[in-house]
Amino acid sequence: MTAPAEVVGLLREGNRRFLAERPRARGDMAALRARLAQANPHPYAAVLACSDPRVCPELILDAQLGELFVVRTAGNVVDDIVCGSIEFAVRPLGAPVVVVLGHSRCGAVAAALAGAQAGPALASLVAHIPVGSGADAAQVEDDNIAASVAQLRSGLAPWLEPAAIVAAKYDLESGVVDFGL
């Protein structure tokens, strides 16, 4: 198993390549698909990301097939299905790091802030997003990432051990992923 600090380093390097528009050579994808089809996956990270189509973890972190186990929900919210998926990535697949990847200008956060009328399913989703009084969108985005991290820690401990949980935020304008939250 790779150390969490090494994995975060790999993810940062991938984001730097994305920003420089110099992705890793993909090589022979048919051979990679054939190899992956015959073996159990061993992702080096599980990523809980927002479903927003502008946020594609495999691209913004310059990952190859088989390297990331990605779970996506609007607003990167956590529920039992997400917990089960993340648990699967860590055990039995062995991902040593779980990244909760939020992003700027999140539509689910905007919906939570607006308190707009929504159907029961969307209302349930935005109810997971912590909206403090007087908070601006950027703060709610950060708080939401932290809340998802906390929910994974409380809902899955000890099932996530020895994996590390890391908070990160993708800036839509700059393309930078900040792992320093």
N, CA, C and O of each residue as an XYZ file, in Angstrom:
724
protein
N       0.845     -1.182      0.000
C       0.000      0.000      0.000
C       0.894      1.252      0.000
O       1.881      1.322      0.733
N       0.541      2.211     -0.813
C       1.286      3.461     -0.922
C       0.929      4.370      0.248
O      -0.221      4.403      0.685
N       1.914      5.108      0.757
C       1.680      6.037      1.868
C       0.781      7.181      1.417
O       0.898      7.644      0.282
N      -0.118      7.647      2.289
C      -1.023      8.740      1.927
C      -0.313      9.988      1.392
O      -0.797     10.606      0.444
N       0.814     10.365      1.976
C       1.525     11.561      1.496
C       1.997     11.366      0.058
O       1.980     12.307     -0.735
N       2.418     10.149     -0.280
C       2.839      9.864     -1.658
C       1.660      9.972     -2.621
O       1.796     10.496     -3.727
N       0.506      9.472     -2.193
C      -0.683      9.534     -3.045
C      -1.085     10.976     -3.292
O      -1.365     11.353     -4.430
N      -1.118     11.789     -2.245
C      -1.463     13.206     -2.419
C      -0.445     13.863     -3.356
O      -0.816     14.706     -4.173
N       0.822     13.489     -3.248
C       1.835     13.994     -4.170
C       1.538     13.606     -5.611
O       1.688     14.427     -6.515
N       1.117     12.359     -5.835
C       0.737     11.915     -7.178
C      -0.439     12.726     -7.713
O      -0.461     13.117     -8.880
N      -1.412     12.971     -6.843
C      -2.589     13.737     -7.252
C      -2.223     15.183     -7.576
O      -2.718     15.748     -8.551
N      -1.359     15.779     -6.759
C      -0.904     17.154     -7.039
C      -0.148     17.218     -8.360
O      -0.353     18.135     -9.155
N       0.725     16.242     -8.592
C       1.469     16.201     -9.864
C       0.519     16.055    -11.044
O       0.707     16.690    -12.081
N      -0.495     15.224    -10.886
C      -1.486     15.066    -11.945
C      -2.203     16.366    -12.237
O      -2.436     16.699    -13.399
N      -2.558     17.110    -11.188
C      -3.212     18.399    -11.394
C      -2.269     19.390    -12.062
O      -2.700     20.190    -12.892
N      -0.982     19.346    -11.710
C      -0.014     20.233    -12.376
C       0.094     19.914    -13.873
O       0.192     20.820    -14.700
N       0.073     18.629    -14.209
C       0.110     18.261    -15.631
C      -1.141     18.744    -16.344
O      -1.069     19.224    -17.475
N      -2.289     18.620    -15.685
C      -3.554     19.105    -16.241
C      -3.476     20.607    -16.505
O      -3.866     21.077    -17.574
N      -2.973     21.352    -15.532
C      -2.867     22.801    -15.676
C      -1.905     23.199    -16.795
O      -2.130     24.185    -17.497
N      -0.847     22.431    -16.953
C       0.156     22.711    -17.990
C      -0.266     22.164    -19.356
O       0.435     22.347    -20.351
N      -1.412     21.497    -19.391
C      -1.906     20.858    -20.611
C      -0.884     19.879    -21.181
O      -0.668     19.794    -22.389
N      -0.262     19.142    -20.253
C       0.717     18.114    -20.619
C       0.364     16.794    -19.907
O       1.093     16.344    -19.023
N      -0.758     16.187    -20.303
C      -1.128     14.931    -19.648
C      -0.125     13.824    -19.959
O       0.591     13.857    -20.960
N      -0.104     12.845    -19.060
C       0.739     11.672    -19.292
C       0.325     11.007    -20.593
O      -0.845     11.039    -20.974
N       1.281     10.413    -21.264
C       0.975      9.648    -22.465
C       0.071      8.485    -22.068
O       0.347      7.786    -21.093
N      -0.967      8.286    -22.794
C      -1.922      7.233    -22.465
C      -1.438      5.868    -22.933
O      -1.845      4.845    -22.383
N      -0.586      5.844    -23.930
C      -0.035      4.572    -24.390
C      -1.088      3.709    -25.058
O      -2.052      4.212    -25.635
N      -0.892      2.432    -24.975
C      -1.752      1.451    -25.617
C      -2.963      1.186    -24.721
O      -2.906      0.355    -23.814
N      -4.052      1.898    -24.984
C      -5.244      1.775    -24.140
C      -5.871      0.387    -24.255
O      -6.412     -0.127    -23.276
N      -5.807     -0.225    -25.440
C      -6.374     -1.564    -25.594
C      -5.643     -2.550    -24.689
O      -6.276     -3.396    -24.056
N      -4.320     -2.448    -24.623
C      -3.545     -3.339    -23.752
C      -3.856     -3.058    -22.282
O      -3.978     -3.987    -21.484
N      -3.985     -1.782    -21.926
C      -4.318     -1.430    -20.540
C      -5.691     -1.973    -20.175
O      -5.858     -2.559    -19.105
N      -6.672     -1.788    -21.046
C      -8.017     -2.319    -20.780
C      -7.973     -3.830    -20.610
O      -8.604     -4.372    -19.704
N      -7.229     -4.513    -21.477
C      -7.139     -5.976    -21.400
C      -6.505     -6.410    -20.081
O      -6.967     -7.356    -19.443
N      -5.443     -5.712    -19.679
C      -4.770     -6.048    -18.413
C      -5.697     -5.799    -17.231
O      -5.781     -6.628    -16.325
N      -6.394     -4.666    -17.231
C      -7.285     -4.335    -16.123
C      -8.497     -5.260    -16.068
O      -9.012     -5.551    -14.988
N      -8.946     -5.717    -17.223
C     -10.095     -6.627    -17.262
C      -9.782     -7.972    -16.620
O     -10.689     -8.664    -16.157
N      -8.511     -8.346    -16.587
C      -8.101     -9.643    -16.062
C      -7.646     -9.604    -14.610
O      -7.303    -10.643    -14.045
N      -7.637     -8.434    -14.000
C      -7.125     -8.309    -12.629
C      -8.089     -7.487    -11.791
O      -8.862     -6.683    -12.313
N      -8.031     -7.701    -10.488
C      -8.794     -6.840     -9.590
C      -8.171     -5.452     -9.601
O      -6.948     -5.318     -9.638
N      -9.007     -4.419     -9.569
C      -8.442     -3.072     -9.555
C      -7.754     -2.779     -8.222
O      -8.142     -3.303     -7.178
N      -6.739     -1.943     -8.281
C      -6.015     -1.488     -7.093
C      -5.830      0.022     -7.211
O      -4.721      0.497     -7.459
N      -6.925      0.782     -7.031
C      -6.804      2.235     -7.167
C      -5.914      2.816     -6.082
O      -5.904      2.325     -4.953
N      -5.168      3.860     -6.420
C      -4.343      4.490     -5.390
C      -5.117      5.543     -4.613
O      -4.622      6.060     -3.612
N      -6.336      5.870     -5.064
C      -7.177      6.801     -4.303
C      -8.637      6.573     -4.643
O      -8.989      6.221     -5.768
N      -9.472      6.783     -3.648
C     -10.913      6.885     -3.854
C     -11.231      8.373     -3.821
O     -10.696      9.107     -2.991
N     -12.095      8.815     -4.717
C     -12.434     10.230     -4.791
C     -13.944     10.373     -4.737
O     -14.654      9.838     -5.588
N     -14.436     11.097     -3.736
C     -15.837     11.497     -3.692
C     -15.889     12.892     -4.285
O     -15.363     13.840     -3.703
N     -16.524     13.019     -5.443
C     -16.570     14.303     -6.143
C     -18.009     14.674     -6.458
O     -18.914     13.841     -6.408
N     -18.193     15.927     -6.780
C     -19.492     16.417     -7.216
C     -19.784     15.880     -8.611
O     -18.868     15.629     -9.394
N     -21.066     15.706     -8.913
C     -21.491     15.221    -10.223
C     -21.409     16.279    -11.312
O     -21.634     15.975    -12.483
N     -21.095     17.498    -10.951
C     -21.026     18.595    -11.915
C     -20.179     18.173    -13.123
O     -19.056     17.702    -12.946
N     -20.693     18.331    -14.337
C     -19.944     17.880    -15.514
C     -18.668     18.671    -15.783
O     -17.863     18.276    -16.627
N     -18.476     19.783    -15.076
C     -17.239     20.553    -15.228
C     -16.124     20.007    -14.337
O     -14.986     20.470    -14.406
N     -16.453     19.025    -13.506
C     -15.503     18.457    -12.552
C     -15.337     16.973    -12.869
O     -16.177     16.152    -12.500
N     -14.267     16.645    -13.542
C     -13.985     15.249    -13.904
C     -12.667     14.850    -13.245
O     -11.598     15.181    -13.757
N     -12.730     14.142    -12.115
C     -11.504     13.825    -11.375
C     -10.416     13.162    -12.210
O      -9.238     13.489    -12.062
N     -10.792     12.244    -13.079
C      -9.785     11.565    -13.878
C      -9.014     12.541    -14.764
O      -7.822     12.346    -15.004
N      -9.678     13.584    -15.249
C      -9.001     14.573    -16.095
C      -8.217     15.578    -15.262
O      -7.039     15.813    -15.531
N      -8.851     16.174    -14.257
C      -8.184     17.249    -13.513
C      -7.043     16.737    -12.640
O      -6.203     17.514    -12.188
N      -7.017     15.410    -12.401
C      -5.922     14.802    -11.648
C      -5.047     13.931    -12.556
O      -4.156     13.227    -12.080
N      -5.309     13.985    -13.857
C      -4.539     13.275    -14.875
C      -4.277     11.820    -14.487
O      -3.129     11.383    -14.398
N      -5.354     11.088    -14.260
C      -5.246      9.687    -13.857
C      -5.558      8.758    -15.025
O      -6.334      9.097    -15.918
N      -4.952      7.609    -15.001
C      -5.188      6.560    -15.992
C      -6.358      5.684    -15.548
O      -6.810      5.765    -14.406
N      -6.837      4.853    -16.457
C      -7.829      3.845    -16.098
C      -7.291      3.014    -14.938
O      -6.123      2.627    -14.930
N      -8.148      2.745    -13.966
C      -7.776      1.874    -12.862
C      -7.093      2.547    -11.690
O      -6.888      1.913    -10.655
N      -6.728      3.839    -11.828
C      -5.984      4.495    -10.749
C      -6.874      5.148     -9.691
O      -6.491      5.232     -8.524
N      -8.052      5.606    -10.091
C      -8.963      6.261     -9.153
C     -10.272      5.482     -9.079
O     -10.758      4.958    -10.082
N     -10.827      5.418     -7.886
C     -12.161      4.865     -7.676
C     -13.039      6.075     -7.387
O     -12.986      6.632     -6.290
N     -13.843      6.485     -8.355
C     -14.573      7.749     -8.255
C     -16.037      7.497     -7.932
O     -16.707      6.690     -8.578
N     -16.519      8.209     -6.913
C     -17.923      8.213     -6.523
C     -18.394      9.651     -6.683
O     -17.761     10.575     -6.172
N     -19.511      9.845     -7.396
C     -19.964     11.219     -7.645
C     -21.418     11.395     -7.217
O     -22.286     10.587     -7.545
N     -21.652     12.465     -6.482
C     -23.004     12.882     -6.123
C     -23.064     14.399     -6.241
O     -22.054     15.075     -6.046
N     -24.221     14.934     -6.554
C     -24.357     16.382     -6.579
C     -23.982     16.918     -5.200
O     -24.463     16.423     -4.180
N     -23.127     17.925     -5.180
C     -22.705     18.516     -3.914
C     -21.761     17.643     -3.112
O     -21.522     17.923     -1.937
N     -21.215     16.593     -3.710
C     -20.347     15.635     -3.018
C     -20.865     15.296     -1.616
O     -20.106     15.230     -0.650
N     -22.200     15.082     -1.540
C     -22.817     14.761     -0.255
C     -22.642     13.276      0.053
O     -22.443     12.457     -0.844
N     -22.719     12.954      1.327
C     -22.506     11.589      1.800
C     -23.834     11.004      2.267
O     -24.587     11.635      3.008
N     -24.098      9.790      1.817
C     -25.225      9.010      2.327
C     -24.746      7.569      2.472
O     -23.557      7.294      2.313
N     -25.653      6.654      2.770
C     -25.243      5.260      2.983
C     -24.646      4.622      1.729
O     -23.715      3.822      1.827
N     -25.166      4.965      0.567
C     -24.644      4.400     -0.681
C     -23.221      4.888     -0.920
O     -22.349      4.110     -1.306
N     -22.987      6.172     -0.690
C     -21.632      6.720     -0.829
C     -20.700      6.041      0.169
O     -19.597      5.633     -0.195
N     -21.129      5.917      1.414
C     -20.293      5.251      2.421
C     -19.950      3.832      1.998
O     -18.805      3.405      2.138
N     -20.930      3.097      1.483
C     -20.668      1.739      1.031
C     -19.688      1.705     -0.125
O     -18.818      0.836     -0.179
N     -19.820      2.632     -1.037
C     -18.910      2.689     -2.183
C     -17.491      3.015     -1.744
O     -16.535      2.400     -2.217
N     -17.350      3.977     -0.843
C     -16.017      4.345     -0.344
C     -15.416      3.189      0.457
O     -14.230      2.886      0.324
N     -16.231      2.554      1.278
C     -15.743      1.399      2.027
C     -15.233      0.318      1.076
O     -14.203     -0.303      1.341
N     -15.943      0.088     -0.026
C     -15.524     -0.897     -1.018
C     -14.175     -0.526     -1.635
O     -13.331     -1.395     -1.858
N     -13.974      0.766     -1.908
C     -12.707      1.211     -2.490
C     -11.538      0.956     -1.545
O     -10.440      0.607     -1.979
N     -11.788      1.134     -0.240
C     -10.731      0.942      0.753
C     -10.574     -0.537      1.086
O      -9.458     -1.053      1.155
N     -11.693     -1.207      1.289
C     -11.718     -2.635      1.583
C     -12.756     -3.249      0.685
O     -13.931     -2.937      0.883
N     -12.467     -4.052     -0.241
C     -11.276     -4.863     -0.405
C     -10.240     -4.321     -1.396
O      -9.179     -4.926     -1.551
N     -10.517     -3.198     -2.070
C      -9.620     -2.768     -3.152
C      -8.322     -2.140     -2.675
O      -7.350     -2.098     -3.429
N      -8.282     -1.652     -1.446
C      -7.023     -1.201     -0.866
C      -6.621      0.235     -1.142
O      -5.443      0.564     -1.002
N      -7.538      1.102     -1.525
C      -7.176      2.508     -1.738
C      -6.682      3.113     -0.425
O      -7.417      3.093      0.563
N      -5.452      3.653     -0.384
C      -4.905      4.181      0.863
C      -5.358      5.599      1.194
O      -5.129      6.083      2.303
N      -6.003      6.268      0.232
C      -6.449      7.654      0.435
C      -7.857      7.812     -0.100
O      -8.201      7.285     -1.158
N      -8.668      8.550      0.652
C      -9.997      8.965      0.207
C      -9.958     10.483      0.104
O      -9.645     11.167      1.079
N     -10.275     11.006     -1.068
C     -10.298     12.453     -1.284
C     -11.747     12.896     -1.416
O     -12.494     12.357     -2.232
N     -12.142     13.874     -0.616
C     -13.435     14.523     -0.791
C     -13.149     15.785     -1.596
O     -12.545     16.735     -1.098
N     -13.598     15.778     -2.855
C     -13.274     16.828     -3.806
C     -14.504     17.680     -4.099
O     -15.371     17.294     -4.883
N     -14.566     18.842     -3.457
C     -15.605     19.814     -3.775
C     -15.090     20.762     -4.838
O     -13.994     20.574     -5.367
N     -15.873     21.779     -5.153
C     -15.435     22.723     -6.178
C     -16.117     24.075     -6.018
O     -17.139     24.204     -5.343
N     -15.526     25.068     -6.654
C     -16.103     26.407     -6.647
C     -17.360     26.434     -7.513
O     -17.541     25.605     -8.405
N     -18.211     27.398     -7.228
C     -19.443     27.620     -8.003
C     -20.308     26.360     -8.075
O     -20.857     26.030     -9.127
N     -20.417     25.675     -6.964
C     -21.185     24.427     -6.894
C     -22.681     24.730     -6.961
O     -23.206     25.496     -6.153
N     -23.349     24.127     -7.922
C     -24.785     24.342     -8.091
C     -25.610     23.795     -6.940
O     -26.630     24.382     -6.579
N     -25.184     22.672     -6.352
C     -25.919     22.117     -5.215
C     -25.825     23.052     -4.016
O     -26.796     23.219     -3.279
N     -24.670     23.656     -3.823
C     -24.511     24.646     -2.748
C     -25.383     25.856     -3.030
O     -26.037     26.372     -2.124
N     -25.401     26.315     -4.273
C     -26.243     27.455     -4.636
C     -27.710     27.146     -4.370
O     -28.447     28.005     -3.886
N     -28.138     25.925     -4.683
C     -29.524     25.529     -4.421
C     -29.814     25.516     -2.928
O     -30.887     25.939     -2.499
N     -28.864     25.032     -2.136
C     -29.053     25.015     -0.683
C     -29.135     26.439     -0.137
O     -29.955     26.730      0.734
N     -28.289     27.317     -0.648
C     -28.307     28.711     -0.196
C     -29.589     29.422     -0.598
O     -30.116     30.239      0.157
N     -30.091     29.108     -1.789
C     -31.300     29.767     -2.284
C     -32.548     29.277     -1.564
O     -33.553     29.983     -1.499
N     -32.479     28.069     -1.026
C     -33.647     27.513     -0.352
C     -34.822     27.370     -1.295
O     -35.979     27.429     -0.879
N     -34.517     27.182     -2.572
C     -35.556     27.119     -3.597
C     -36.443     25.896     -3.406
O     -36.031     24.880     -2.847
N     -37.664     26.027     -3.885
C     -38.579     24.902     -3.874
C     -37.990     23.805     -4.755
O     -37.513     24.070     -5.858
N     -38.029     22.602     -4.267
C     -37.490     21.477     -5.013
C     -38.345     20.262     -4.732
O     -39.076     20.206     -3.743
N     -38.239     19.295     -5.617
C     -38.910     18.033     -5.374
C     -38.302     17.347     -4.162
O     -37.266     17.785     -3.663
N     -38.924     16.286     -3.685
C     -38.450     15.652     -2.453
C     -37.031     15.087     -2.545
O     -36.299     15.116     -1.555
N     -36.633     14.582     -3.694
C     -35.290     14.011     -3.812
C     -34.223     15.103     -3.753
O     -33.232     14.965     -3.035
N     -34.424     16.190     -4.507
C     -33.457     17.291     -4.476
C     -33.454     17.963     -3.107
O     -32.398     18.356     -2.611
N     -34.614     18.096     -2.502
C     -34.679     18.682     -1.164
C     -33.884     17.836     -0.168
O     -33.209     18.377      0.709
N     -33.962     16.522     -0.301
C     -33.195     15.635      0.572
C     -31.700     15.817      0.357
O     -30.924     15.825      1.313
N     -31.300     15.962     -0.904
C     -29.883     16.153     -1.209
C     -29.370     17.459     -0.611
O     -28.356     17.455      0.086
N     -30.043     18.568     -0.867
C     -29.529     19.853     -0.378
C     -29.629     19.967      1.137
O     -28.941     20.792      1.738
N     -30.469     19.156      1.761
C     -30.546     19.151      3.222
C     -29.245     18.660      3.847
O     -28.978     18.938      5.017
N     -28.432     17.932      3.083
C     -27.132     17.456      3.563
C     -26.069     18.557      3.571
O     -25.004     18.388      4.163
N     -26.356     19.674      2.919
C     -25.366     20.739      2.768
C     -25.533     21.732      3.903
O     -26.594     22.343      4.035
N     -24.496     21.909      4.733
C     -24.615     22.795      5.898
C     -24.574     24.271      5.487
O     -23.561     24.766      4.991
N     -25.678     24.947      5.701
C     -25.768     26.361      5.350
C     -25.893     27.161      6.646
O     -26.908     27.090      7.339
N     -24.847     27.919      6.959
C     -24.891     28.778      8.134
C     -25.489     30.126      7.769
O     -25.433     30.544      6.613
N     -26.051     30.792      8.739
C     -26.655     32.098      8.447
C     -25.568     33.098      8.069
O     -24.533     33.203      8.727
N     -25.832     33.820      7.003
C     -24.900     34.846      6.548
C     -23.680     34.324      5.816
O     -22.807     35.107      5.442
N     -23.600     33.012      5.602
C     -22.426     32.442      4.926
C     -22.501     32.700      3.428
O     -23.574     32.661      2.827
N     -21.343     32.965      2.841
C     -21.310     33.109      1.389
C     -21.067     31.745      0.748
O     -20.743     30.775      1.434
N     -21.225     31.679     -0.571
C     -21.137     30.399     -1.285
C     -19.789     29.716     -1.072
O     -19.744     28.510     -0.831
N     -18.688     30.467     -1.157
C     -17.366     29.861     -0.996
C     -17.210     29.225      0.382
O     -16.636     28.143      0.506
N     -17.718     29.892      1.412
C     -17.624     29.339      2.761
C     -18.484     28.093      2.905
O     -18.070     27.122      3.539
N     -19.675     28.113      2.324
C     -20.546     26.939      2.393
C     -19.912     25.776      1.625
O     -20.003     24.628      2.062
N     -19.273     26.060      0.487
C     -18.574     25.002     -0.249
C     -17.506     24.359      0.631
O     -17.407     23.134      0.695
N     -16.710     25.182      1.307
C     -15.663     24.658      2.192
C     -16.268     23.884      3.363
O     -15.790     22.807      3.720
N     -17.326     24.446      3.957
C     -17.989     23.771      5.076
C     -18.590     22.438      4.633
O     -18.580     21.461      5.382
N     -19.107     22.410      3.417
C     -19.706     21.183      2.894
C     -18.648     20.099      2.686
O     -18.891     18.929      2.979
N     -17.488     20.484      2.186
C     -16.385     19.523      2.037
C     -16.003     18.971      3.406
O     -15.855     17.762      3.580
N     -15.845     19.874      4.377
C     -15.483     19.450      5.737
C     -16.551     18.542      6.336
O     -16.227     17.570      7.018
N     -17.823     18.854      6.085
C     -18.912     18.026      6.609
C     -18.872     16.628      5.990
O     -19.100     15.637      6.684
N     -18.584     16.544      4.696
C     -18.494     15.231      4.043
C     -17.330     14.421      4.599
O     -17.453     13.216      4.814
N     -16.198     15.087      4.832
C     -15.054     14.412      5.459
C     -15.459     13.884      6.833
O     -15.189     12.728      7.160
N     -16.102     14.722      7.630
C     -16.513     14.322      8.979
C     -17.508     13.161      8.936
O     -17.427     12.241      9.749
N     -18.437     13.207      7.993
C     -19.413     12.122      7.882
C     -18.734     10.801      7.509
O     -19.077      9.749      8.048
N     -17.783     10.862      6.599
C     -17.063      9.631      6.249
C     -16.287      9.107      7.446
O     -16.287      7.906      7.717
N     -15.632     10.003      8.157
C     -14.852      9.563      9.340
C     -15.756      8.945     10.395
O     -15.430      7.894     10.946
N     -16.875      9.573     10.682
C     -17.739      9.063     11.746
C     -18.539      7.851     11.276
O     -18.778      6.931     12.057
N     -18.952      7.839     10.020
C     -19.785      6.756      9.525
C     -19.036      5.495      9.175
O     -19.623      4.413      9.146
N     -17.745      5.611      8.907
C     -17.002      4.447      8.438
C     -15.865      3.996      9.341
O     -15.293      2.929      9.114
N     -15.527      4.767     10.345
C     -14.479      4.305     11.255
C     -15.002      3.063     11.956
O     -16.142      3.102     12.418
N     -14.292      2.002     12.072
C     -12.909      1.738     11.696
C     -12.765      1.141     10.295
O     -11.677      0.690      9.937
N     -13.820      1.127      9.503
C     -13.794      0.459      8.202
C     -12.882      1.140      7.191
O     -12.478      0.519      6.208
N     -12.554      2.395      7.417
C     -11.655      3.084      6.501
C     -10.195      2.957      6.897
O      -9.313      3.339      6.128
N      -9.924      2.430      8.075
C      -8.529      2.294      8.490
C      -7.820      1.306      7.578
O      -8.420      0.279      7.261
N      -6.625      1.529      7.144
C      -5.714      2.600      7.508
C      -5.747      3.784      6.540
O      -4.836      4.611      6.558
N      -6.767      3.880      5.704
C      -6.813      4.954      4.702
C      -6.909      6.332      5.359
O      -7.514      6.493      6.419
N      -6.301      7.312      4.708
C      -6.391      8.706      5.138
C      -7.510      9.372      4.354
O      -7.737      9.044      3.190
N      -8.208     10.304      4.988
C      -9.242     11.081      4.313
C      -8.714     12.496      4.145
O      -8.271     13.128      5.105
N      -8.768     12.984      2.906
C      -8.185     14.273      2.551
C      -9.262     15.159      1.939
O     -10.034     14.703      1.095
N      -9.319     16.412      2.354
C     -10.234     17.393      1.772
C      -9.523     18.141      0.658
O      -8.345     18.479      0.776
N     -10.253     18.399     -0.436
C      -9.682     19.135     -1.562
C     -10.788     19.932     -2.240
O     -11.968     19.594     -2.153
N     -10.375     21.002     -2.919
C     -11.343     21.836     -3.639
C     -10.764     22.232     -4.987
O      -9.625     22.687     -5.087
N     -11.573     22.048     -6.017
C     -11.208     22.381     -7.386
C     -11.769     23.752     -7.734
O     -12.961     24.005     -7.558
N     -10.909     24.634     -8.226
C     -11.349     25.957     -8.657
C     -11.667     25.895    -10.144
O     -10.785     25.634    -10.963
N     -12.926     26.135    -10.492
C     -13.347     26.023    -11.888
C     -12.601     26.984    -12.803
O     -12.287     26.636    -13.941
N     -12.316     28.185    -12.323
C     -11.671     29.181    -13.182
C     -10.191     28.872    -13.420
O      -9.723     28.926    -14.558
N      -9.470     28.557    -12.377
C      -8.020     28.365    -12.512
C      -7.642     26.932    -12.868
O      -6.590     26.702    -13.466
N      -8.486     25.964    -12.509
C      -8.162     24.561    -12.712
C      -7.353     23.944    -11.594
O      -7.019     22.761    -11.649
N      -7.031     24.734    -10.576
C      -6.182     24.280     -9.467
C      -7.023     23.461     -8.479
O      -8.140     23.836     -8.121
N      -6.447     22.334     -8.054
C      -7.015     21.565     -6.954
C      -6.204     21.889     -5.714
O      -4.995     21.659     -5.675
N      -6.871     22.425     -4.698
C      -6.228     22.798     -3.439
C      -6.431     21.673     -2.438
O      -7.555     21.406     -2.014
N      -5.349     21.020     -2.063
C      -5.408     19.947     -1.065
C      -5.153     20.481      0.332
O      -4.999     19.706      1.275
N      -5.108     21.787      0.472
C      -4.756     22.382      1.760
C      -5.924     22.790      2.617
O      -5.762     23.614      3.517
N      -7.091     22.245      2.373
C      -8.258     22.657      3.164
C      -8.197     22.102      4.568
O      -9.097     22.349      5.370
